[in-house]
Amino acid sequence: MNRYPRDLRGHGPNPPDAAWPGGAKIAVSIVLNYEEGGENCLLHGDAQSEAFLSDIAGAQPWPGQRHWNMESIYDYGARAGFWRLHRLFTSMNIPVTIYGVATALARSPEQVAAMKAAGWEIASHGLKWVEHRDMPPEEERRQIAEAIRLHAEVVGERPRGWYTGRCSMNTVRLTAEEGGFDWISDTYDDDLPYWLELGDRDQLVIPYTLEANDMRFATAPGYIEGEQFFTYLKDSFDTLYSEGLSGSAKMFSIGLHCRLIGRPGKIAGLRRFLDYARGHDGVWFPRRADIAAHWKATHPHRRIERPSQMDRARFIALYGGIYEHSPWVAERAWALELGPAHDSPAGLASALARAFRSAPDKDRLGVLQAHPDLAGKLAAARRLTVASSAEQASAGLDALTDAEHTAFTKMNAAYTAKHGFPFIIAVRDHDKAGILAAFHQRLTNDRATEFATACRQVDRIAELRLQDMFK
């Protein structure tokens, strides 16, 4: 099977109503990454110093050496930044989710105690704050297990949420397969949670953010002052809040780091934003655990039979009749590069239409000739397919007057004699008068024009049939 694994459709054009508690228009998820003491460092058994997310411009790893400046910047996050943020959030009674690196938490008992006393959620941010991209799956699985074990030892209970950050292509699968996480966040692909099917596991994913994130104080292009951070957060909030007012409530994730936003000049922009957001009605500040519990209760996962995952026989059995008496269209569509984007009426219609459109003219002509006349002999003898019968009935073609039946019979004969195939129209897009008018007009077209027109109508009929199947 030629299958494309990435999901480029997601919730599609009509995302679900989040239905946040209390009718909230937006859910603002504040995440504080606690990494200090878990970064690359010779003291931690690593081969080099850290070089990621600090105020040292152009920092590079120092192989075999400790980097005093880098270590002291990380130390600031634990020593000063964390407590400044703790005072801010507790004074505003805003709960946060901690992404806690297990080894960092183990080296910060007072901070962990403060997190727990504040009622904050402490999720896992992996065993160490290091790159995972080249890590073999078995080693990454081992580190996930060790992170859970150490987290439970330090915090008192296992983590129920997970975010690696510097992840590999295997991270989402491995954390889902572990089986104990209510949510994982190693994606950046939506403004709403969604369910991911991995084997027998239905895993809730709560997407995170790298742009509404203070990491941009340490990257280029990025923020250079608190006001820029405030402006970006405000503009994001305003857009999402407006969507919520229109009945399409979303989630707004904000990513923070103790050593970055914990600096005096940066935290001022965050404080300004929190004051701004709290000045609006219908704003919910949940922990990610709260989002997960709400989503599970309000939008439980329902597995469906997905076209992109069907074997050839099942696919043809279900969709072989979409193009009238022409199962070869479904057979060729199945051989295309199908993926999650084709597990919807529009997506599947596209795949079938591509197979039909790319076929030789003789094959497409066969499809056209397989269609019945409108209100013709097959209809009178009740020998239409179920789909064709319902379609013709929807336009009243099963209840013609004698005069109308005579007119259709004459036009059917004239059209077929001229073009070599029956008159085809997506009858559900028209009423009886409109069909008759189109019949008269198209009888005057040349064959090439009518061949192209009839093929487009066949595609439209297929699209409508698929919409019925997915209801």
C-alpha positions in Angstrom: 0.0 0.0 0.0 1.3 3.4 -1.0 0.4 5.4 2.0 1.3 8.9 3.3 1.5 9.1 7.1 1.3 12.8 7.8 -2.1 14.2 8.6 -2.6 17.4 6.7 -6.4 17.5 7.3 -6.7 17.4 11.1 -10.1 18.6 12.2 -10.9 19.7 8.7 -12.9 22.8 7.6 -15.4 22.5 10.5 -13.5 21.9 13.8 -15.5 20.7 16.8 -16.9 23.1 19.3 -14.4 22.9 22.2 -17.3 23.6 24.6 -14.9 24.8 27.2 -16.3 24.8 30.8 -18.5 27.7 31.6 -18.9 28.7 28.0 -15.3 30.0 27.9 -14.3 31.6 24.6 -10.7 30.6 24.9 -8.5 28.2 27.0 -5.1 29.8 27.8 -2.6 27.1 28.7 0.5 28.4 30.5 3.4 26.0 30.3 6.6 26.6 32.3 9.5 24.5 31.2 11.8 23.4 34.1 15.1 22.4 32.6 17.7 23.9 34.9 20.0 21.1 36.1 18.9 18.7 33.3 20.8 20.3 30.4 24.0 19.1 28.7 26.8 19.4 31.2 29.9 17.3 32.0 28.6 17.2 35.6 25.6 15.3 34.2 27.6 12.7 32.4 27.4 14.5 29.0 30.3 14.9 26.6 29.8 18.6 26.0 28.3 21.8 27.4 24.8 23.1 26.6 24.3 25.5 23.7 20.5 25.8 23.4 18.1 28.5 24.6 20.3 30.9 26.5 21.1 34.6 26.2 24.6 33.8 24.9 24.5 34.8 21.3 25.8 32.2 18.9 26.6 29.7 21.7 28.2 26.5 20.6 28.8 23.2 22.6 32.2 22.9 24.3 33.2 19.3 23.8 34.9 17.9 27.0 34.6 21.2 28.9 32.2 22.9 31.3 30.9 26.2 30.1 30.7 28.4 33.2 28.7 31.2 31.6 26.1 28.8 30.2 25.8 27.0 33.5 25.3 30.2 35.4 22.6 31.3 33.0 20.7 28.1 33.6 21.3 28.5 37.3 19.6 31.9 37.2 16.5 30.2 36.0 16.4 28.0 39.1 17.7 30.5 41.6 15.8 33.6 40.6 13.6 33.2 37.5 11.5 30.3 38.9 10.6 32.2 42.1 9.7 35.4 40.2 7.3 33.4 38.0 6.0 31.5 41.0 5.1 34.7 42.8 3.5 36.1 39.6 1.2 33.1 38.9 0.3 32.4 42.5 -0.6 36.0 43.1 -2.9 35.9 40.1 -4.2 32.5 41.0 -3.3 31.2 37.6 -2.4 27.5 37.5 0.3 26.3 35.2 1.6 23.1 33.7 5.3 22.3 34.4 7.3 20.5 31.8 9.7 19.1 34.2 13.0 17.4 33.1 13.2 14.5 35.6 16.9 15.0 36.5 16.3 18.8 36.8 13.4 18.2 39.2 15.6 15.8 41.3 18.1 18.6 41.7 15.5 21.2 42.8 13.5 19.9 45.8 12.3 23.3 47.0 11.0 24.3 43.6 9.2 21.0 43.3 7.6 21.5 46.7 6.5 25.0 45.6 5.0 23.6 42.4 3.0 21.0 44.4 1.9 23.5 47.0 0.5 25.7 44.2 -1.5 22.9 42.7 0.4 23.0 39.5 0.5 20.0 37.2 4.0 18.5 36.9 4.3 16.8 33.5 7.4 15.1 32.2 9.9 16.8 30.0 12.0 13.7 29.6 14.9 12.3 31.5 17.4 15.0 30.4 17.2 18.2 28.4 19.2 16.8 25.5 18.7 16.1 21.7 16.9 12.9 20.9 16.9 13.0 17.1 19.7 10.4 16.7 18.8 8.3 19.7 18.0 4.7 18.8 14.4 3.8 19.6 15.3 1.2 22.3 17.5 3.8 24.1 14.8 6.4 23.9 12.3 3.9 25.2 14.6 3.2 28.1 15.0 6.9 28.9 11.3 7.4 28.8 10.9 4.6 31.4 13.7 6.0 33.5 12.2 9.5 33.3 8.9 8.1 34.6 10.5 6.2 37.4 12.6 9.1 38.6 9.7 11.6 38.2 7.6 9.4 40.5 10.4 9.1 43.0 10.9 12.9 43.1 7.3 14.1 42.8 5.4 11.3 44.5 3.4 10.1 41.5 4.1 9.3 37.9 3.6 12.0 35.2 0.3 11.9 33.3 1.5 14.3 30.6 4.6 14.3 28.4 6.6 16.7 26.2 10.1 15.9 25.1 10.7 19.0 22.9 14.0 18.0 21.3 12.4 14.9 20.1 13.0 12.2 17.5 10.7 10.8 14.8 9.9 8.0 17.3 9.0 10.1 20.3 5.2 10.4 19.9 4.9 6.7 19.1 7.0 5.6 22.0 5.3 7.8 24.6 1.9 6.7 23.3 2.9 3.1 23.4 4.0 3.5 27.0 0.3 3.6 27.7 0.2 5.8 30.9 -0.1 9.3 29.6 -3.4 11.2 29.5 -1.9 13.6 27.0 1.3 14.2 25.0 2.4 17.4 23.4 5.2 16.8 21.0 3.3 18.4 18.1 2.7 21.9 16.9 0.0 21.2 14.4 -3.3 22.5 15.7 -5.2 25.0 18.0 -7.3 22.2 19.5 -6.5 18.8 21.0 -7.0 15.7 18.9 -6.9 11.9 19.1 -4.1 9.8 17.6 -4.6 6.1 16.9 -1.5 4.1 17.4 -2.2 0.4 17.3 -4.8 -0.3 20.0 -4.0 3.0 21.8 -6.1 6.1 21.4 -3.8 8.8 22.5 -4.9 12.4 23.2 -2.5 15.0 21.8 -2.5 18.6 23.1 -0.4 20.5 20.6 2.2 22.9 21.9 3.8 26.1 20.5 7.2 27.3 19.5 6.1 30.8 18.5 4.0 32.0 21.4 7.0 31.0 23.3 9.7 33.0 25.2 12.4 30.8 23.4 12.3 33.5 20.8 14.2 35.7 23.2 17.1 33.4 22.5 16.6 32.7 18.8 16.7 34.8 15.6 14.4 36.2 14.5 13.0 36.7 17.9 11.9 39.1 20.7 14.3 41.6 22.1 12.1 43.2 24.7 9.1 42.4 26.8 6.8 44.6 24.8 7.3 42.6 21.7 6.4 39.4 23.6 3.3 41.1 25.0 2.2 42.3 21.5 2.5 38.9 20.0 0.6 37.2 22.8 -2.1 39.9 22.7 -2.5 39.6 18.9 -2.7 35.8 19.2 -5.2 36.1 22.0 -7.4 38.6 20.2 -7.6 36.4 17.1 -8.5 33.2 19.0 -10.9 35.1 21.3 -12.7 36.5 18.3 -13.0 33.0 16.9 -14.4 31.9 20.2 -17.0 34.6 20.1 -18.1 33.3 16.7 -18.6 29.8 18.2 -15.3 28.2 17.4 -13.4 28.3 20.7 -9.8 27.4 20.6 -6.8 26.7 22.8 -3.9 29.1 23.2 -0.7 27.6 24.5 2.1 29.8 25.8 5.6 28.4 26.4 7.9 29.8 29.1 11.3 29.1 30.5 12.6 30.2 33.9 15.9 31.5 32.7 14.3 33.5 29.9 11.0 35.0 30.9 12.2 35.0 34.5 14.4 38.0 33.8 13.0 41.3 35.0 12.8 43.0 31.6 11.1 40.1 30.0 8.6 39.2 32.6 7.0 42.6 32.4 5.6 41.7 29.0 4.1 38.5 30.3 2.5 40.3 33.3 1.0 42.9 30.9 -0.5 40.1 28.8 -2.0 38.3 31.8 -3.6 41.5 33.0 -5.0 42.0 29.5 -6.4 38.5 29.1 -7.9 38.5 32.6 -9.8 41.7 31.6 -11.9 39.7 29.2 -15.0 37.6 30.0 -14.9 33.9 29.2 -11.2 33.2 29.6 -10.3 29.8 31.1 -6.8 29.3 32.5 -6.5 25.5 32.7 -3.7 23.1 33.3 -3.1 20.7 30.4 -4.5 18.0 32.7 -7.7 19.9 32.9 -7.9 20.3 29.1 -7.3 16.6 28.7 -10.0 15.6 31.2 -12.5 18.0 29.5 -11.7 16.8 26.0 -11.9 13.1 27.0 -15.4 13.8 28.5 -16.7 16.1 25.9 -15.0 14.7 22.7 -14.3 11.0 23.4 -12.6 9.3 20.6 -14.7 7.2 18.1 -12.8 4.9 15.8 -14.1 4.8 12.2 -13.2 2.6 9.2 -10.6 4.7 7.3 -10.4 4.4 3.5 -6.6 5.1 3.7 -6.2 2.0 5.9 -8.4 -0.4 4.0 -7.0 -3.3 2.0 -7.7 -3.4 -1.7 -10.7 -5.7 -1.6 -12.5 -3.8 1.1 -11.8 -0.4 -0.6 -13.3 -1.7 -3.9 -16.2 -3.3 -2.2 -17.2 0.0 -0.5 -16.4 2.4 -3.3 -16.4 0.4 -6.5 -19.9 1.6 -7.3 -19.3 5.3 -6.7 -18.5 5.7 -10.4 -21.5 3.9 -12.1 -20.7 0.3 -12.7 -17.0 1.1 -12.9 -15.1 -0.5 -10.0 -11.8 0.1 -11.9 -11.9 3.7 -10.7 -11.8 2.7 -7.1 -9.1 0.1 -7.8 -6.8 2.7 -9.4 -7.6 5.2 -6.6 -6.6 2.7 -4.0 -3.1 2.5 -5.6 -2.6 6.2 -5.2 -0.6 7.8 -2.3 -3.5 7.9 0.2 -3.3 9.2 3.7 -5.4 10.7 6.5 -6.4 13.6 4.2 -8.4 11.0 2.1 -10.4 9.7 5.1 -13.2 12.3 4.4 -15.8 12.8 1.6 -13.8 15.5 -0.1 -10.5 13.7 0.2 -11.8 10.4 -1.1 -13.7 12.2 -3.9 -10.4 13.7 -4.9 -8.6 10.4 -5.0 -11.4 8.8 -7.1 -11.6 11.8 -9.4 -7.8 11.7 -10.0 -8.1 8.0 -11.0 -11.0 8.8 -13.4 -9.4 12.0 -14.9 -6.1 10.3 -15.6 -7.7 7.4 -17.4 -7.7 7.1 -21.2 -10.7 8.5 -23.0 -12.0 5.0 -23.8 -12.1 4.1 -20.1 -13.9 7.3 -19.2 -16.3 6.9 -22.1 -17.1 3.5 -20.6 -18.1 5.2 -17.4 -20.3 7.7 -19.2 -22.0 4.9 -21.2 -22.6 3.0 -17.9 -24.9 5.8 -16.7 -28.7 5.3 -17.3 -30.9 7.7 -19.2 -32.7 10.2 -17.1 -36.3 8.9 -16.6 -35.5 6.2 -19.2 -36.4 2.5 -19.6 -34.3 1.3 -16.7 -36.0 3.7 -14.3 -39.4 2.6 -15.5 -38.4 -1.0 -15.0 -37.0 -0.2 -11.6 -33.5 -1.5 -12.7 -31.5 1.5 -11.6 -28.8 1.2 -9.0 -29.9 2.3 -5.6 -27.9 5.5 -5.8 -29.2 6.4 -9.3 -32.8 5.6 -8.3 -32.5 7.9 -5.2 -30.9 10.7 -7.2 -33.5 10.7 -10.0 -36.3 10.6 -7.4 -34.7 13.6 -5.6 -35.4 15.8 -8.6 -38.9 14.3 -9.2 -37.9 12.3 -12.3 -39.8 9.3 -10.9 -43.0 11.2 -11.1 -43.1 12.8 -14.6 -46.3 13.7 -16.4 -46.9 11.9 -19.7 -45.8 15.0 -21.6 -42.6 15.3 -19.5 -41.8 11.7 -20.0 -42.2 12.0 -23.8 -39.9 15.1 -23.8 -37.2 13.3 -21.8 -37.4 10.2 -24.1 -37.0 12.3 -27.2 -34.1 14.3 -25.8 -32.4 11.2 -24.4 -32.5 9.6 -27.9 -31.3 12.8 -29.6 -28.4 13.4 -27.2 -27.1 9.8 -27.2 -27.3 9.7 -31.0 -25.2 12.9 -31.3 -22.6 12.3 -28.6 -22.5 8.5 -28.1 -23.3 8.5 -24.4 -26.3 9.4 -22.2 -27.0 12.9 -20.9 -25.5 13.0 -17.4 -26.1 15.7 -14.8 -25.9 15.8 -11.0 -29.6 15.9 -10.6 -29.4 16.8 -6.9 -28.0 20.2 -7.8 -31.1 21.0 -9.9 -34.8 20.9 -10.0 -36.8 19.4 -12.8 -37.1 22.7 -14.7 -33.3 23.3 -14.4 -32.6 19.8 -15.7 -34.8 20.3 -18.8 -33.2 23.7 -19.5 -29.7 22.1 -19.3 -30.8 19.3 -21.5 -31.9 21.7 -24.2 -28.8 23.8 -23.9 -26.3 20.9 -24.0 -27.9 19.3 -27.0 -26.4 22.1 -29.0 -22.8 21.5 -27.8 -20.1 19.7 -29.8 -19.0 16.3 -28.7 -15.7 17.4 -27.2 -17.4 20.0 -25.1 -20.0 17.5 -23.9 -17.5 14.8 -23.1 -15.7 17.2 -20.8 -19.0 18.4 -19.3 -20.3 14.9 -18.7 -17.0 13.9 -17.0 -17.3 16.9 -14.6 -20.9 15.9 -13.8 -19.8 12.3 -13.1 -17.2 13.7 -10.6 -19.9 15.8 -9.0 -22.3 12.8 -8.7 -19.4 10.8 -7.1 -18.8 13.6 -4.6 -22.5 13.7 -3.6 -22.6 9.9 -3.2 -19.6 10.0 -0.9 -21.1 12.7 1.2 -24.1 10.4 1.8 -21.8 7.5 2.7 -19.9 9.5 5.3 -23.1 10.8 7.1 
